[in-house]
Amino acid sequence: MAGQCHMLSGIYLMYTLKPLEAWTAFHQAGSIYSLHLKRQAALQERNSGMDIDVTECEIRVQLDLPQSNLSKLDYPFLFPSPPANGSPVESPASIPSTSSQRLQQAEEQSWFYYLSEIALRRIENRVLNAFYKEDHQYWLHMDLSVMMNAAEDIEIQMETWYASLPTSIQFDNTVHQASDELRFVTQGRSLLIRGLLYRPFLYYAIHSGQTRTPWDMNGRLQVFVQKALTITVACDTGAAMTHRHHGTW
C-alpha cells in the first residue's frame, strides 16, 4: 500500500508539472516495493511451502537494503569544518549564563558525536568491503590468514578511535551501559561494528570443520571466535537500543 501511495503521488506530481518531485516519489515507490518483494521471498523460503504464520524479524543488519546515491560520493576532506559562529549559543545575550553554558556543552557534545559517527562509518565501510562484498558462505572460501590480518588492522583502527574520543563523548568500554544517549549510541555503534568484524570467524569455526583450519592458526581463530561470542552476549545483556534512533538505521 505504501508503494502504491508513492506511485500515485508521483503520477499526480507529473500532472502538476513537478518532474523532480515526481522522480523522488517514484524512486521511493520502487525502493519500498523492492523491499516488499525481498520480504515476501524470504518468508516463502522460510515457510518452505508450508502454511505457517511466520512473523517478520526486524533486524536491519540482515536486510539487504540498497544504499542512497550519497554513498557513492567521496567527501574531499577527512572531517567537515566545525559549525559557523552565530548560533544562539555563540550569542547568549538574552540567555541566563547557566542555560547558556548547558547549551554550549550540548552543542559541543553533539558536534563530537557527529565526528565520531563519521569516523565509525569509515571503519564500518572497511569491514563491509573486507568481509561483506559476497554472500556469507564466501567466508569459507576466503584465505583465513588474510581475514585475520585484515581484522587485526581494523581492531587497531577501532582502538585508536576509542583512545581519541573527547571527554564529552567518552564511554567506559568495560561497562555495557553508557551514561547518556549520545554516549550510549556511540558505544552501541562500536559494538555493532565489532560484531560485524568477528561474525565471519564464528561462521568459519562452525562450518569449516577442524580439518580445514591450519593447525598453526587455531589459536588465533579461537581468539576471534571468543570475541564474537562476547560481543553477542554484550548486545543481549543491556547494550541494545531500547527506543527508535535514526543512528541505528
ZIWOUR-V919767 format. One record per residue. RES is the residue in one letter. PHI is phi in radians with two decimals (none if undefined). NEAR is the number of other C-alpha atoms within 8 Angstrom. D_CENTER is the distance of its C-alpha to the mean C-alpha in Angstrom with 2 decimals. Layout:
# ZIWOUR-V919767
res={RES,RES}
phi={PHI,PHI}
near={NEAR,NEAR}
d_center={D_CENTER,D_CENTER}
This chain:
# ZIWOUR-V919767
res={M,A,G,Q,C,H,M,L,S,G,I,Y,L,M,Y,T,L,K,P,L,E,A,W,T,A,F,H,Q,A,G,S,I,Y,S,L,H,L,K,R,Q,A,A,L,Q,E,R,N,S,G,M,D,I,D,V,T,E,C,E,I,R,V,Q,L,D,L,P,Q,S,N,L,S,K,L,D,Y,P,F,L,F,P,S,P,P,A,N,G,S,P,V,E,S,P,A,S,I,P,S,T,S,S,Q,R,L,Q,Q,A,E,E,Q,S,W,F,Y,Y,L,S,E,I,A,L,R,R,I,E,N,R,V,L,N,A,F,Y,K,E,D,H,Q,Y,W,L,H,M,D,L,S,V,M,M,N,A,A,E,D,I,E,I,Q,M,E,T,W,Y,A,S,L,P,T,S,I,Q,F,D,N,T,V,H,Q,A,S,D,E,L,R,F,V,T,Q,G,R,S,L,L,I,R,G,L,L,Y,R,P,F,L,Y,Y,A,I,H,S,G,Q,T,R,T,P,W,D,M,N,G,R,L,Q,V,F,V,Q,K,A,L,T,I,T,V,A,C,D,T,G,A,A,M,T,H,R,H,H,G,T,W}
phi={none,-1.10,-1.07,-1.13,-1.13,-1.14,-1.13,-1.12,-1.08,-1.11,-1.07,-1.08,-1.13,-1.16,-1.12,-1.65,1.08,-2.20,-1.14,-1.20,-1.13,-1.15,-1.04,-1.05,-1.14,-1.12,-1.09,-1.15,-1.07,-1.14,-1.14,-1.13,-1.22,-1.13,-1.14,-1.06,-1.14,-1.11,-1.13,-1.08,-1.14,-1.13,-1.15,-1.13,-1.15,-1.21,-1.23,0.93,1.47,-1.54,-1.46,-2.16,-1.42,-1.93,-1.48,-1.47,-1.47,-1.69,-2.22,-0.99,-1.17,-1.57,-1.61,-1.54,-1.48,-1.22,-1.48,-1.31,-1.15,-1.06,-1.18,-1.59,-1.68,-1.67,-1.37,-1.26,-2.08,-1.12,-2.44,-1.24,-1.30,-1.08,-1.03,-1.25,-1.17,1.98,-1.26,-0.97,-1.21,-1.36,-2.23,-1.59,-1.04,-1.72,-1.95,-0.96,-1.05,-1.15,-1.15,-1.09,-1.15,-1.12,-1.12,-1.07,-1.14,-1.15,-1.15,-1.11,-1.12,-1.14,-1.19,-1.17,-1.08,-1.06,-1.13,-1.15,-1.14,-1.09,-1.11,-1.15,-1.09,-1.15,-1.15,-1.07,-1.07,-1.08,-1.10,-1.12,-1.20,-1.39,-2.21,-2.16,-1.33,-2.02,-1.09,-1.05,-1.17,-1.16,-1.03,-1.25,-1.83,-1.37,-1.27,-1.07,-1.15,-1.15,-1.03,-1.15,-1.11,-1.11,-1.13,-1.16,-1.11,-1.20,-1.03,-1.07,-1.13,-1.13,-1.15,-1.14,-1.07,-1.12,-1.17,-1.66,-1.13,-1.13,-0.99,-1.21,-2.16,-1.17,-2.42,-1.42,-1.25,-1.68,-2.00,-1.61,-2.77,-1.31,-1.47,-2.51,-1.10,-1.17,-1.12,-1.08,-1.17,-1.09,-1.12,-1.11,-1.17,-1.16,-1.14,-1.06,-1.13,-1.14,-1.09,-1.11,-1.19,-1.61,-1.00,-1.00,-1.31,-1.12,-1.09,-1.08,-1.12,-1.30,-1.81,-1.43,1.48,-1.10,-1.19,-1.54,-1.57,-0.98,-1.04,-1.38,-1.91,-1.03,-1.10,-1.12,-1.10,-1.09,-1.09,-1.18,-1.11,-1.10,-1.12,-1.08,-1.19,-1.11,-1.11,-1.08,-1.10,-1.06,-1.23,-1.60,-2.21,2.12,-1.70,-1.36,-1.22,-1.85,-2.68,-1.18,-2.55,-1.07,-1.12,-1.33,-2.00}
near={4,7,11,8,9,12,11,8,10,14,9,9,12,10,7,6,6,9,8,6,9,14,9,9,12,11,8,10,14,9,9,10,9,8,9,8,8,8,8,8,8,8,10,9,8,6,10,6,6,5,5,5,4,6,4,5,4,4,6,6,5,5,6,5,5,5,6,6,6,6,7,6,6,5,5,4,5,5,6,5,4,5,4,5,5,7,7,6,10,7,7,10,5,4,7,8,7,6,8,11,8,8,9,9,8,8,9,9,10,9,9,11,12,8,9,10,9,9,9,10,8,8,12,9,8,9,13,9,8,9,11,9,7,7,7,7,7,8,11,8,6,8,6,6,7,8,11,10,8,9,10,8,8,11,8,8,9,9,8,8,9,8,6,6,9,7,5,7,12,9,9,7,6,4,6,10,7,11,7,6,7,9,13,12,10,12,11,11,10,9,10,8,11,10,11,9,10,13,10,11,11,11,9,10,11,7,7,10,8,6,6,6,9,7,5,5,9,9,7,8,11,8,8,11,13,8,9,14,8,8,11,9,8,10,10,8,8,8,10,8,8,4,4,6,7,5,5,6,5}
d_center={27.86,25.00,25.25,29.01,28.81,26.74,29.19,32.20,30.82,30.55,34.11,35.39,33.82,35.48,38.79,38.47,37.90,34.30,32.81,29.64,28.73,29.71,27.49,24.46,25.65,26.28,22.88,21.32,23.82,23.00,19.23,19.93,22.71,20.85,18.30,21.46,23.08,20.23,20.28,24.06,24.11,21.82,24.05,27.15,26.20,25.48,28.76,30.62,33.21,33.96,34.31,31.72,29.76,26.14,23.57,20.11,17.26,14.34,11.39,8.59,7.40,11.15,11.81,12.61,12.16,13.53,11.98,14.26,16.91,15.42,13.20,16.67,18.11,18.47,18.76,22.09,21.50,19.33,18.70,20.14,23.40,23.74,24.83,28.45,31.20,32.71,30.23,31.92,30.98,32.90,35.90,36.50,40.20,40.15,37.56,38.77,37.92,35.96,33.80,33.38,32.26,29.63,28.34,28.39,26.37,23.80,23.51,23.23,20.50,18.44,19.03,17.99,14.76,14.13,15.07,12.96,9.78,11.27,12.05,8.75,7.39,10.59,10.32,7.14,9.33,12.13,10.81,10.18,13.56,15.28,14.57,13.07,15.46,17.78,18.03,17.42,21.22,21.31,20.33,23.94,25.35,23.52,25.56,24.67,25.81,23.65,20.55,21.58,22.38,19.05,17.27,19.78,19.27,15.53,16.57,19.04,16.61,14.47,17.87,19.02,16.11,16.81,20.51,20.34,18.69,21.33,23.15,21.91,18.25,19.07,18.45,20.30,18.35,20.96,20.67,17.88,18.54,18.24,21.02,19.50,16.55,15.06,15.60,14.28,10.90,10.76,11.93,9.56,6.51,8.91,9.84,6.70,6.97,10.62,10.52,9.28,11.92,14.66,14.45,16.55,19.25,19.57,19.93,22.41,24.40,24.78,25.74,27.42,30.40,32.08,34.35,31.61,30.24,32.42,34.22,33.35,29.57,29.66,29.29,26.21,24.63,25.42,23.72,20.35,21.01,21.84,18.66,16.68,18.94,18.73,14.96,15.43,18.31,16.62,13.97,17.03,19.28,18.06,14.55,13.07,12.65,16.11,15.78,13.95,11.76,10.41,7.66,6.06,6.54}
